[in-house]
Amino acid sequence: MHPLRFWQWLTVLLLCCLQALALAASREPCPTTANPSAAEWKALPAKARDHGLLWKISKGGHSSWLYGTLHVGKPQWFFPGPQLRAALAASDHLMLELDPTAPATAAAMQDRSRWGLGFAELPAPLQDRLLQEVRRACLPEEIAGSMSVAMLGVTLQVLEARRIGLDAAFGSEMMLLQQAKAAGKPLLTLETAREQFDLFEGIPRQDMLAMLPPSLEQLRSRALLKQTARLAESWARGDAADLASYETWCDCVNTAAERAFMARLGPERNRRMAPNIDAAHRSGKRLFVAVGALHLVGRDGLPALLQQQGYTVERIAFAP
């Protein structure tokens, strides 16, 4: 399959990435990113600018915020700029799709009884092609048996992004978790780890087998990197229009199976998330809700759905 087509909705990718990196730490050449020095890292907060997309939603006499995240990033994107800092300060709860640091996240990934497809179930030619990408990512071949085909594909996609300087360690969720912990803000989640994994593991077997070859070809040809770069830069400059048109340029919605899967991962999940956000807001909480940026754009995005539920919705403009 082609996990990066859907990574905006899967915060747990960080876990897969970090496990893979731990296994591959001593192998070269590997897809790596340049980490800032201690002095450079210390200087970043003072120079931080806002990136992504932010909305203020108001109802019942108080406000909450919706923030569109990117699950990988660059060091210079890691710290919040002035508008994000203000929104975080005005909120009392952080709400994420999922807590990537929770033990349940790892347990869900490792539950073989829930795997949709294992490596051993692939036809021999697909096993060979997948192992080629495993080796190119500098991972040990044994990793193919330690996670489902879906999660292995996700791991390869996330590691590939490091070739253009995008690292899960600098993703938006990691920044927000750090900020919330420092401020003592409780964490709420919109989904469980099992719900998120089941979105992938529930792909019909034949659909998975059909989606895997083009995904591996995009990895091999580096076409994926162009798509990833455009996605990241659109997010960084807050270009909601380009993100809303993602399906027209991502080369990822070409079959009936892909269209059905995109609907499950995007609009259908949004319609489940919106009532959860509304219920928490109506309880009096001032939320900072952070979800993948593609959840917030278009007519099926969360701002539009919450506006239909009577919220006053305001896009917060960032400095160019």
C-alpha positions as CSV (number, residue, x, y, z in Angstrom):
1,M,0.0,0.0,0.0
2,H,1.0,3.7,-0.1
3,P,0.9,4.8,3.6
4,L,2.2,8.3,3.0
5,R,-1.0,9.0,1.1
6,F,-2.7,8.7,4.4
7,W,0.0,9.7,7.0
8,Q,-1.8,12.9,7.8
9,W,-4.2,10.8,9.8
10,L,-1.9,8.5,11.6
11,T,0.0,10.0,14.5
12,V,1.3,6.6,15.5
13,L,3.7,6.6,12.6
14,L,6.3,8.1,14.9
15,L,6.4,5.0,17.0
16,C,7.1,2.8,13.9
17,C,9.7,5.2,12.7
18,L,11.6,5.3,16.0
19,Q,11.6,1.6,16.4
20,A,13.0,1.3,12.9
21,L,15.7,3.8,13.5
22,A,16.8,2.0,16.7
23,L,17.3,-1.1,14.7
24,A,19.1,0.6,11.9
25,A,21.2,3.1,13.8
26,S,24.6,1.6,12.9
27,R,23.9,0.9,9.2
28,E,24.9,3.2,6.3
29,P,24.1,4.8,4.0
30,C,20.7,5.6,5.6
31,P,18.0,8.2,5.1
32,T,19.0,10.7,7.8
33,T,18.4,14.3,8.6
34,A,20.8,16.8,10.1
35,N,20.1,17.6,13.7
36,P,20.9,21.0,15.1
37,S,23.7,21.5,17.6
38,A,22.8,22.2,21.2
39,A,23.4,25.9,20.7
40,E,21.3,26.0,17.5
41,W,18.5,24.1,19.2
42,K,18.6,26.5,22.2
43,A,18.2,29.4,19.8
44,L,15.2,28.1,17.8
45,P,12.4,29.1,20.2
46,A,13.2,32.8,20.0
47,K,13.1,32.6,16.2
48,A,10.0,30.4,15.9
49,R,7.4,31.3,13.3
50,D,3.9,29.9,13.0
51,H,3.3,27.1,10.5
52,G,0.3,25.0,9.6
53,L,-3.4,26.0,9.8
54,L,-5.3,27.4,12.8
55,W,-9.0,28.0,13.4
56,K,-10.8,29.5,16.4
57,I,-14.2,28.0,17.1
58,S,-16.7,29.5,19.5
59,K,-20.0,28.4,20.9
60,G,-21.7,28.5,24.3
61,G,-19.8,31.5,25.5
62,H,-16.2,30.2,25.1
63,S,-13.7,29.2,22.4
64,S,-11.6,26.3,21.4
65,W,-9.0,26.0,18.6
66,L,-8.4,23.6,15.7
67,Y,-4.9,23.2,14.5
68,G,-3.8,21.3,11.4
69,T,-0.6,19.3,12.0
70,L,2.1,17.6,10.0
71,H,3.4,14.4,11.5
72,V,6.9,14.9,10.3
73,G,8.9,18.2,10.3
74,K,12.1,20.1,10.4
75,P,13.9,21.5,13.4
76,Q,13.0,25.1,12.5
77,W,9.3,24.2,12.4
78,F,9.3,22.5,15.8
79,F,8.7,25.3,18.2
80,P,5.4,27.3,18.1
81,G,5.2,30.8,16.8
82,P,3.3,33.7,18.5
83,Q,-0.2,32.8,17.3
84,L,0.1,29.2,18.3
85,R,1.6,30.1,21.6
86,A,-1.4,32.4,22.3
87,A,-3.9,29.7,21.3
88,L,-2.1,27.1,23.5
89,A,-2.1,29.6,26.4
90,A,-5.8,30.3,26.0
91,S,-6.7,26.5,26.1
92,D,-6.9,24.2,29.0
93,H,-6.8,20.8,27.3
94,L,-4.8,19.4,24.4
95,M,-6.7,17.0,22.2
96,L,-4.9,14.8,19.7
97,E,-6.0,12.0,17.4
98,L,-4.0,9.6,19.5
99,D,-1.3,9.7,22.1
100,P,1.8,8.3,20.3
101,T,3.6,7.8,23.6
102,A,1.0,5.6,25.3
103,P,1.7,1.9,25.9
104,A,-1.6,1.0,24.1
105,T,-0.1,2.4,20.9
106,A,2.7,-0.1,20.9
107,A,0.4,-2.9,22.0
108,A,-2.0,-2.3,19.1
109,M,0.8,-2.4,16.6
110,Q,2.2,-5.6,18.0
111,D,-1.1,-7.5,18.2
112,R,-0.6,-10.0,15.4
113,S,-4.2,-11.2,15.7
114,R,-5.3,-7.8,14.3
115,W,-2.9,-7.7,11.4
116,G,-4.6,-7.5,8.1
117,L,-1.7,-9.0,6.1
118,G,1.7,-10.4,7.2
119,F,4.9,-10.4,5.1
120,A,4.8,-14.2,4.9
121,E,1.4,-14.0,3.1
122,L,2.7,-11.9,0.2
123,P,3.5,-13.6,-3.1
124,A,7.3,-14.2,-3.5
125,P,7.8,-11.3,-6.1
126,L,6.2,-8.8,-3.7
127,Q,8.3,-10.1,-0.8
128,D,11.4,-9.5,-2.9
129,R,10.4,-6.0,-3.9
130,L,9.5,-5.1,-0.3
131,L,12.8,-6.4,1.0
132,Q,14.6,-4.3,-1.6
133,E,13.0,-1.2,0.0
134,V,13.8,-2.5,3.5
135,R,17.5,-2.8,2.6
136,R,17.5,0.6,0.9
137,A,16.2,2.1,4.1
138,C,19.0,0.5,5.9
139,L,16.7,-1.7,8.0
140,P,17.4,-5.3,8.9
141,E,15.4,-7.7,6.8
142,E,14.1,-9.3,10.0
143,I,11.9,-6.3,10.6
144,A,9.6,-7.5,7.8
145,G,8.3,-10.2,10.2
146,S,7.9,-7.9,13.2
147,M,5.0,-5.8,11.9
148,S,2.2,-6.0,9.5
149,V,2.7,-5.2,5.8
150,A,0.7,-2.0,6.4
151,M,2.9,-0.8,9.3
152,L,6.1,-1.8,7.5
153,G,5.0,0.3,4.5
154,V,4.3,3.2,6.8
155,T,7.7,2.9,8.4
156,L,9.4,2.9,5.0
157,Q,7.5,6.0,3.9
158,V,8.3,7.9,7.1
159,L,12.0,7.0,6.8
160,E,12.0,8.0,3.2
161,A,10.9,11.5,4.1
162,R,14.2,12.0,6.0
163,R,15.9,12.2,2.7
164,I,14.4,15.6,2.2
165,G,14.9,16.7,5.8
166,L,11.5,15.7,7.3
167,D,11.7,13.7,10.5
168,A,9.0,12.3,12.7
169,A,11.0,13.5,15.7
170,F,10.2,17.1,14.7
171,G,6.5,16.4,14.0
172,S,3.8,18.7,15.3
173,E,2.4,16.2,17.8
174,M,5.8,15.9,19.5
175,M,6.0,19.7,19.8
176,L,2.4,19.9,21.2
177,L,3.0,17.1,23.7
178,Q,6.1,18.9,24.9
179,Q,4.2,22.2,25.3
180,A,1.2,20.7,27.0
181,K,3.4,18.8,29.5
182,A,5.4,22.0,30.3
183,A,2.1,23.8,30.9
184,G,0.4,21.0,32.8
185,K,-2.4,20.7,30.3
186,P,-4.3,17.4,30.3
187,L,-4.3,15.3,27.2
188,L,-7.5,14.1,25.5
189,T,-7.7,11.8,22.5
190,L,-10.2,11.5,19.6
191,E,-9.5,7.9,18.8
192,T,-8.0,4.8,20.3
193,A,-4.8,3.1,19.0
194,R,-6.9,0.1,17.9
195,E,-9.3,2.3,15.9
196,Q,-6.4,3.9,14.0
197,F,-4.6,0.7,13.3
198,D,-7.8,-1.0,12.3
199,L,-8.2,1.6,9.5
200,F,-5.1,0.1,7.9
201,E,-5.4,-3.5,9.0
202,G,-9.0,-3.6,7.8
203,I,-8.0,-3.0,4.2
204,P,-9.4,-6.0,2.2
205,R,-6.6,-8.4,1.3
206,Q,-7.1,-8.0,-2.4
207,D,-7.0,-4.2,-2.2
208,M,-3.8,-4.4,-0.2
209,L,-2.2,-6.7,-2.7
210,A,-3.2,-4.3,-5.5
211,M,-2.0,-1.2,-3.7
212,L,1.4,-2.5,-2.7
213,P,3.2,-2.6,-6.1
214,P,2.5,1.0,-7.1
215,S,3.5,2.1,-3.7
216,L,6.8,0.3,-3.9
217,E,7.4,1.8,-7.3
218,Q,6.8,5.3,-6.0
219,L,9.4,4.6,-3.3
220,R,11.9,3.2,-5.8
221,S,11.4,6.1,-8.3
222,R,11.5,8.8,-5.6
223,A,8.2,10.1,-6.9
224,L,6.9,10.0,-3.4
225,L,9.5,12.5,-2.3
226,K,8.1,15.2,-4.7
227,Q,4.6,14.6,-3.3
228,T,5.8,14.7,0.3
229,A,7.8,17.9,-0.3
230,R,4.8,19.7,-1.8
231,L,2.6,18.5,1.0
232,A,5.1,19.8,3.6
233,E,5.6,23.1,2.0
234,S,1.9,23.7,1.6
235,W,1.4,23.0,5.2
236,A,4.4,25.2,6.3
237,R,2.9,28.2,4.5
238,G,-0.6,27.5,5.5
239,D,-1.9,27.0,2.0
240,A,-5.3,25.5,2.7
241,A,-6.4,25.6,-1.0
242,D,-3.5,23.5,-2.1
243,L,-4.1,21.0,0.8
244,A,-7.7,20.9,-0.1
245,S,-6.8,19.9,-3.7
246,Y,-4.4,17.2,-2.4
247,E,-6.3,14.4,-4.2
248,T,-5.9,16.0,-7.5
249,W,-2.1,16.1,-7.4
250,C,-1.0,13.3,-5.0
251,D,-1.3,10.5,-7.5
252,C,-2.9,8.5,-4.8
253,V,-6.6,8.2,-5.6
254,N,-6.5,6.3,-8.9
255,T,-8.6,3.3,-8.1
256,A,-12.0,2.5,-6.5
257,A,-10.2,0.9,-3.6
258,E,-8.1,4.0,-3.0
259,R,-11.1,6.3,-3.2
260,A,-12.9,4.1,-0.7
261,F,-9.9,4.1,1.6
262,M,-9.4,7.9,1.4
263,A,-13.1,8.4,2.3
264,R,-12.7,6.2,5.3
265,L,-9.6,7.9,6.5
266,G,-10.8,11.5,5.8
267,P,-14.5,12.5,5.6
268,E,-15.8,9.5,7.5
269,R,-13.4,10.0,10.3
270,N,-14.2,13.7,10.4
271,R,-17.8,12.9,10.9
272,R,-16.9,10.8,13.9
273,M,-14.4,13.3,15.3
274,A,-16.7,16.4,15.1
275,P,-19.2,15.2,17.7
276,N,-16.4,14.2,20.0
277,I,-14.9,17.7,19.8
278,D,-18.4,19.2,20.3
279,A,-19.1,17.1,23.4
280,A,-15.8,18.1,25.0
281,H,-16.3,21.8,24.1
282,R,-19.9,21.8,25.4
283,S,-18.6,20.4,28.8
284,G,-16.9,23.7,29.3
285,K,-13.4,22.7,28.2
286,R,-11.3,25.1,26.1
287,L,-9.7,22.8,23.7
288,F,-6.6,22.9,21.5
289,V,-7.5,20.2,19.0
290,A,-4.6,19.1,16.8
291,V,-5.3,16.7,13.9
292,G,-3.6,16.1,10.6
293,A,-4.0,19.2,8.4
294,L,-6.1,17.4,5.7
295,H,-8.8,16.9,8.3
296,L,-9.4,20.7,8.4
297,V,-9.7,21.6,4.7
298,G,-12.6,21.3,2.2
299,R,-16.3,20.9,2.6
300,D,-15.9,17.8,4.7
301,G,-13.2,19.3,7.0
302,L,-13.8,19.8,10.7
303,P,-14.2,23.6,10.5
304,A,-17.0,23.2,8.0
305,L,-18.7,20.4,10.0
306,L,-18.5,22.3,13.3
307,Q,-19.9,25.4,11.6
308,Q,-22.9,23.3,10.6
309,Q,-23.3,22.5,14.3
310,G,-23.6,26.1,15.2
311,Y,-20.0,27.1,15.9
312,T,-18.6,30.5,14.9
313,V,-15.5,29.5,12.9
314,E,-12.6,31.9,12.3
315,R,-9.4,31.2,10.4
316,I,-6.4,32.7,12.3
317,A,-4.0,34.2,9.8
318,F,-0.3,33.7,10.4
319,A,2.4,36.1,9.4
320,P,3.7,35.4,5.9
